[in-house]
Amino acid sequence: MGLLDVLNGMRNGPHGQPAPGSSGGGMSPLTMAVLGYIAYKGIKHLSSSNSDQSGTAAESSGGLGGLLSGGLGGLLNGGLGNLLGSGGTGAALSTGLGSLLQQLQQNGQGDKANSWVGTGPNKDISEQDLAKSLGDEDINSLSQHTGMNRDDLLSALRRELPNIVDQLTPQGRVPAPHEVSQQA
């Protein structure tokens, strides 16, 4: 199963099935926000690698808020097609996913993050540990763009983030940028 299959499955609902009562699926705002967040982390990391330029792509798009509202082709407004159709998608998603996992590891949640990537069962993470790992600024921005209050967002992320990471790593590892690009 390739990354495009995974993303299409996520758009259609749990386990690739359209959500009951829906007309053809559609990705939840939370899933779209998490994918946008991962892509943002990748762009930010890739842009910081090119620090000799006067402004980075992440800065020029207004940070996470800019990405989620209009940057990267208006990911949340235009759906995943805009993200998948853009050049550098593989690098942004792969690097962003790696960056997110590293951030979780640096905050003492490596065993949990590794279980999400691995092929075994996903370990739970508490809302408090997740909040500490992601940081207030990113949580507030995700909350704003999903329309969820902080507590509801953390509760949903606690349930869904392990599944999203698991689905993005079907081979038990973070896909290389060229693998993501080939699938997109």
MOWO-V660772 format. One record per backbone hydrogen bond with DSSP energy under -1.0 kcal/mol. NH is the residue of the N-H (numbers start at 1). CO is the residue of the C=O. E is the energy in kcal/mol with one decimal. If there is no record, write none. Layout:
NH|CO|E + NH|CO|E
//
This chain:
6|2|-2.0 + 7|3|-3.0 + 8|4|-2.7 + 9|5|-2.4 + 10|6|-2.4 + 11|7|-2.0 + 12|8|-1.6 + 16|13|-1.8 + 17|14|-1.7 + 22|19|-2.1 + 26|11|-1.2 + 32|28|-2.5 + 33|29|-2.5 + 34|30|-2.6 + 35|31|-2.5 + 36|32|-2.5 + 37|33|-2.6 + 38|34|-2.6 + 39|35|-2.5 + 40|36|-2.7 + 41|37|-2.5 + 42|38|-1.9 + 43|39|-2.7 + 44|40|-3.1 + 45|41|-2.2 + 46|42|-3.0 + 47|43|-2.9 + 48|44|-2.1 + 49|45|-1.1 + 50|47|-1.1 + 53|50|-2.0 + 60|56|-2.7 + 61|57|-1.5 + 62|59|-1.6 + 63|58|-2.6 + 66|62|-1.3 + 67|63|-2.2 + 68|64|-2.8 + 69|65|-1.8 + 70|66|-2.2 + 71|66|-4.0 + 75|71|-1.2 + 78|74|-4.0 + 79|75|-1.5 + 84|80|-3.4 + 85|81|-2.0 + 86|83|-1.1 + 89|86|-1.1 + 92|88|-2.4 + 93|89|-2.8 + 94|90|-2.5 + 95|91|-2.4 + 96|92|-2.2 + 97|93|-2.5 + 98|94|-2.3 + 99|95|-2.5 + 100|96|-2.6 + 101|97|-2.4 + 102|98|-2.3 + 103|99|-2.4 + 104|100|-2.2 + 105|101|-2.3 + 106|102|-2.8 + 108|105|-1.8 + 109|104|-2.8 + 113|109|-2.6 + 114|110|-2.9 + 115|111|-1.3 + 116|112|-1.4 + 117|113|-1.6 + 118|114|-2.6 + 130|126|-2.4 + 131|127|-2.6 + 132|128|-2.2 + 133|129|-2.1 + 134|130|-2.6 + 135|131|-2.4 + 139|135|-2.1 + 140|136|-2.9 + 141|137|-2.0 + 142|138|-2.7 + 143|139|-2.6 + 144|140|-2.3 + 145|141|-2.3 + 146|142|-1.7 + 147|143|-1.4 + 153|149|-2.8 + 154|150|-2.7 + 155|151|-2.1 + 156|152|-2.5 + 157|153|-3.4 + 158|154|-2.4 + 159|155|-1.3 + 160|156|-3.2 + 161|157|-2.4 + 164|160|-2.6 + 165|161|-2.7 + 166|162|-2.2 + 167|163|-2.5 + 168|164|-2.0 + 172|169|-2.1 + 180|176|-1.8 + 181|177|-2.5 + 182|178|-2.2 + 183|179|-1.5 + 184|180|-2.1
//
